[in-house]
Each structure stands twice: as structure tokens, then as C-alpha cells.
Amino acid sequence: MVMTTPYRSSVQNPRDGFVQLMLAEWTKLRSVPRWSLTMLGGILVTILSGMLLAGGAGSASSGGDGATRGISPQYRDAGNYVHRVLTGDGSIVARVASQKNNDPWAKGGLMLRADAKPGAPYAALMITPGHGVRLQANFVTDIPGSSSQAPRWLKLTRTGISVTGFESADGATWTKIGTVELEGLGDQAEVGVFVASPDALQLQRQFGGEDIVENTNLGEATFDNVKVEPAKPQQLPPWRGDIKPVAPDATSFHLVGAGDIAFYHYATDSTKTMLTGAMFGMMAIVALAVLYVTSEYQQGLIWTTFTASPRRGRVLAARAVVLGGVTFVLGLVAAFGTFLLASPMVRKGNAAPATLSDPQVLRAVVGTAALLAVVAVFSLAIASILRRSAAAITVVLLLLLAPLVAGSALPLAVAKWLERLTPSAGFAIQQTLERYDTAIAPLPGLAVLCAYTAVALGFAIWRIGRQDA
């Protein structure tokens, strides 16, 4: 009997053929000069567009009282505040004798804050014409009291970093409203009376944008029986603020003031405005991703590719990884370049400038690169399904941009749902402020786009594996 030994090649097959596929796709991508120029053009268009848009960023928030110097444009810290220093624990009591009803959220009442600088930690107990008595703190906390109007007695009491609000009809029997804690409150605090009132706002939404006009709306209130009661005996300093000189023991004030102290839902997101330039660079990325696929179909080279790599789904997956990775790197260059060059050009007005040290800003910049990468893969998947350049580019741009343009002219509730449920939700990754028209949070928004991309890519892989090229 003759024994035979099976032939075994001495050439070792690579353990990871997918790596070789990616290297081949990378070589193909970088070897076509017009594609390299398209990548460079996408970066330049993004940066130049961001710089052009930067000149108008923040202008919509410059009307009326405006954003206040040194704090986020998301907050307003204005109005008229008459105050004096209280050392240690104690209380301030006053009766709001009258209040002008010029806005449901006009404010007149008592305030205790760490200092008089804008953005300082504060607690404010107030009467409002449309919402009764409220205890608010640090722009976001809002505790309702009774629905009473002026005249009404109010009292704020400090114990350590805790501040408690009370109200009364006669100044003798008090009802507790709530307690807030002010982190960063030192031994000395400013206590006093204040008035504030939101500006009269006119909002117009139309195709492609919005128009916000704010007009000054003066708040006005009269206070009597004003008294600061320290827990420990001390010499109280004079009253300070936008008032005529008064005696140190003054107990009555009539205040008029413009501006509000509150969370502001109409602030201009200057970071997002700058990064919106990526929308123009995205068009070049979409065109590149589509041509990356359709050019082979049009020239018949797809047969060569599939002959060299019969597992067609792996070919498409390798293309997606390479294109997505390259686009992400290019997107980082474009996004950081846009921010660094455009942010000094933003008309900041009184708002605190956006910086990369802010986690929200950094997330928006890096997220823009991720957005472009996902859009590139989404475009590649659509191109693999349709196999026609013009059709694929049109479909991708309509799905991404049409909801944003159409939504600006639709009722707000409809526009929000349209943005949440379409691929355009991915642009939410660029927002750094919560506004009146915010439809979805940044990461969930990008996740919606990723889901569309995964479905499209999965269908494309299924299709090329079961149909002739």
C-alpha cells in the first residue's frame, strides 16, 4: 500500500483578512486625486463657513438686558438689587406693598446671594403677578408658594449654606415655602430687595431660521418694613445699589428695574452656530462617500473588487470602517480648526466666551467629527443600495437637511417630533445649550442617526450578497 501525505502550503494565510481588506480600501481611497481634493475641500469649506457664521453668533441674545457678563448666555442675571452685607446667619424681612403687573413673571421680593457679581449663587423669594409666591435659586430651582399677590410679607432666613423662605399675610404668622442650599456661600452674604422683569419677546420662525426681538420691560415694586436681622450682633453697613442715597436704617424702597434673573430659553448657542459650518463641509463628504461606491459600478470595476474579495459584505464593511475612520480624523481637524479660528470672531456681547475646557463645548466639537463620520457611512450605505450617484446624494441630503429646513416653518411641536424621528437628529450633538426649540439631547440625537446608518448598512450588505453586481 502506498501512503500519501496531503499537500499543505507553506504560505501562511493571514489570520485577519479583514485588515488586508481595509488596507486595500485605504489605498484605493487615497490613490484617487479628486477624492483627496474633496477631503481637503470639505475641511476648508467647514472652517470658512464657520468663520463667516461666527460674526453673527450671539447677536440674537444681545437685545434687552442681554446675557450677563461672565456667565453662560443660558442665564440672565439682571434687574435692580438694593443690598447690604450680612455676616453669618440671619434673616431679612419685608412687605411687598405693591407691584406693577407688566408681565406674569415680573419679580419683586427678597434676595440673598454670595456676592453682588453676576452669576453668584443666590436664593430669591418673590411675588409674581401671574404665578404667585416663588422661591428660586441659582437659575434652575423653583419652589412654588401660595398664589397670593401684593401686598404680602416675605422672609428669607440663612442657616449655614441653607436658605429658607417664608410668607405671611400679616407679618406675624409665617408659612414655610421651602429650603435651598447655596454651595460656595461664604461667611458674608449680600441681602436685600430686588425687582426684575423679562423683556417683551417677539419670536418669528420661518424657513431656514428665526427672528427674536426683545424690548425692555420695566419691573416696579414698593417695599416697606424692610429689616435685616443678624443672628449675632453686628454693625450693618449702608445699603448699596441703583438707588438714591438713603439712610442706613431705611426701611422703605421703591424700585424700578429692567432685565430678569432666570434661566433663559432663547439664548444663542454660539458654539453650535460656528459648528454649523460643518453642514457645508458635509456635502463634500456625502459626495465623496457616494462616488467611492458608485464610481466602481459605473466603470465596471466592482467585478474586479468582488473577484479579489468574494465575500462582498466584508468588502462593504471594510469600506465603511476606512471611510468612517478617515472622515472622523478629517472632521476633528475641521471642527477644532473652526472653533479655534472662529471663536475669537464671535460677538460675545456680555456673555462668557465658550472654551474647550467646558465639557459641553468639547463634546460638541468632537461630536461634530463623529457626526461627519456617521454621515459618511450612511451615505456609503445609501449609495450601495441605490448605485446611482445623483439619486444617492439627493436622498442623503434630503433625509439630513429637509427636516431642519421644513421644521423651522412648522408648528414647534411638529418640528420637534420631525427632528427626533429623522436622521437630522444627529445634528443635536453640536448643541451646548438647552433652548425653547431643543428637540432631543445631544447623545440620543446622534444615536438616532447611528440607528438609521446601521439599518441602511445592514440592508446594503444583505443586498450585495444576494444580487449580481
Secondary structure, DSSP 8 states (H G I E B T S, - for coil): ---------SS---S-HHHHHHHHHHHHHHH-HHHHHHHHHHHHHHHHHHHHHHTTTTGGG-STT-S-TTS-TTEEE-SEEEEEEEESSEEEEEEEEEE--SSTT-EEEEEEES-SSTT--EEEEEEETTTEEEEEETTTEEEE-----SSEEEEEEEETTEEEEEEESSSSS-EEEEEEE-TT--SEEEEEEEEEB--EEEEEEETTEEEEEEE---EEEEEEEEEEEESS-------BSSS----TT---EEEEE-B-EEE-TT---HHHHHHTTHHHHHHHHHHHHHHHHHHHHHHTTHHHHHHH---HHHHHHHHHHHHHHHHHHHHHHHHHHHHHHHGGGS--TTS----TTSHHHHHHHHHHHHHHHHHHHHHHHHHHHH--HHHHHHHHHHHHHHHHHHHTTS-HHHHHHHHHHSGGGGGGGG--S--TT--S-HHHHHHHHHHHHHHHHHHHHHHHHHS--
